[in-house]
Amino acid sequence: MLTEIKDAFLFLLDIYRGNLPQSDLYLLGLIMVIMPLAESIQEIRKKSIGSKKWAIIYLKWIPISFLVISIYLSGFYFITNIINNFISIPEALQQEQSLRSIAIMSLTMASIASLIVAIWKLHAFFVSKKVLFTFIINTLFIVIGMYLINIIWYEMIHLPLWCYGLIGVINTAMFSFLLFEEKEELSQTQNNAIQ
């Protein structure tokens, strides 16, 4: 357990220092643009804020997004290493650099999915009767995206298809849960305002 915590902490330090391969750094840069943008769009729509404050909201979300990225990537790395102690997992998930790259690929696709949801106002689909259909579509989107990033960008990580699928399902489940919690909070706020 201590070894896994130490490895996750070292990964976190390497993220802060920028001590990662260039391919990983480019994807992290892309995530740092997409994630604050998606959150800014959601906040502007939720609060009906004027376009003049858009830049301020975007800048506000940059450090928050960086914190979320750090937690997600180090958590992904830590959990995968813990699982590796109990069951046999593919070799790509046992190699330090490959695992780091897979975590970054996963977060890249999750960020793109959140941006698409924010732009086209698809939140309702994740918490409506069509939730299963949306769940499958979003999972496939993440899986296909990760596969394409791996082929085009890395060309070296050999990961079984079921691993892509599992990562896609977990990401979509987390995403759906966060949207559901957000909807519940919004409904509660509106009810309190009416009262």
N, C-alpha and C positions, 0 to 999 in steps of 0.2 A: 504493500500500500504506500509506504513512504517513498519507494522508488518511483512509483507512478506519479505521485504528487510532485516529486522533484523534477521528473521529465516534463510534466505539464507546465511547471513554473519556468523551466528553461525555455520551453517553446514560447511562453508569454514574453520572456525577456528578449528572445530573438525577434519577436514581432515588434516590440518597442524599439529595439536597436536597428531594425531593418536588416538584420543578419539572416536573410533568407535568399534562396535562389531568385534570380531576376524574374523568372516566370511566375513565382509565387507573389513577388512584390507587385507586379503589374496587376494581378487579379485582386490583391488587397486594395490597391489604388482604385480599381473599378468599383469594388464593394463600398469603399469610403465615399464614392460619388453617388452610387445608386441608393444605398440605405438611407442617408439623410434626406435625399430627394423624395423617396417613397413616404417617409414619415412626415415630411413637410407638407406634401400634397394632402395627406390624411388630416393633418391638424388644420390646415387652411379650410378644407371643406367642412370639417366638423364644427369649427368655430365661426365660419363665414367671415374670415379675416380678409381685409383688402389686399390687393396685389403689392402695395407699397411696403408692407412688412414681410414680404416673401423672403427676401435675402436674410433678414434678421432671424427668421424662423429656421431657415436652412443652416445658418451658422450655429444656431443653438443646438441643432441635432447632430452636428459633426462630432463633438466630444462624447455625446451620449452613444452614438453609433460606434465609436471606437471602443467604448467600454463594452458594449454588447458583443462586438466582434471578438474582443479579447476573451470574454467569458465563454462564448460559443466555441471558439477554436480550442482553447485550453481544456474545456469540458469534454469536447468530442475526443480529444487526444487522450485525456485521463480515462474516460469510460471505456474506450476501445482497448487501452492497455490493461485495464482491470479484467475485461471480458477475455482477453488473451491468456490470462492466468488460469482460467477455468475450462475454456474450450479451445479447440484448434481453429484458428481463423486463417484466411488466405495470407500468403507470404507478403503481399503488398501492404497489408495492415499491420505487419510485424516490423517492417522497416521504417525507421524514424522519418526519413525525408519523404517517402511515399505516403505515409500516414498523414503527415502535415499537409502535403499537397492535396490529398483526398478531402481533408477537412476544409481547406480553402475552396476547392471546387464545389463542395456541398453548400457552403455559405454563399458562394457566388450565385448559384442557381436559386437558392432560397430568397436572396435579395432581389433578383430579377423578377421572381414570382410575386413578391410583395409590391414591387413597382407596378407590375401589370395590374394587380388587384386594385392598387390605389388609383391608377389612371382611369381604368374602366369601371370603377365603383362596383367591384365584384364581391364586396364583403358579404352581402346578403346570401350569395350562393353557398357560402361556407357554413352558414347557420340556418339554412332553410331545409325544406323537404328534399331538395336536390343535393344534399350534402355528400352522399355516396358518389354520385356522378362527378361532382366537383373534386372530391378527394382523389378519385382515380385519375382524372385529367391532370390535376396538379402534380400528383406523384409521377405520372408518365413524363410530364414536362421536365421535372427535376432530373429524372433518370436519363432521358434522352440528352438533356443539356449537359449533364456531367459526362456522359459517354462521349459526346462530341468535343467537349473541352479537353478530355483526356487524349483523344485521338489527334486533335489538331494542335493542342498547346503543349502537351507533355510527351506523347508518343512513347512512353517508357513504362507506365504503370499498368501492370497486368492484373485486373480486378475482375472476378467472376460477375456475371450479370445479376445474380441473386443479391450480391452485395450492393450494387447500384439500386436495386429495387428496395432493399431494406432501408438504406439511407433515405431514399425518396419517401417511403412510407412514414418514417420517423419525423422527417422534416415537415411533411404535410400535416401530420398529427399535431405537432407543436404549433404550427401556423394556425390551424383550425381552432385549437384551444385558445390561443391568444386572441383571435378575432371574436370568439364566443364570449370570452371574458370582457373584451372591449365593448361588445354589444350590451352585455348585462350592466356594465358600469354606466353606459350612456343612457339606457332605459331607466336606471335608478335615479340618475341625475335629472332627467326630464320629469319623472314622477315627483321628485322633491321640489322641482321648480313649480309644478302645477299646484302642489299643496301649499 
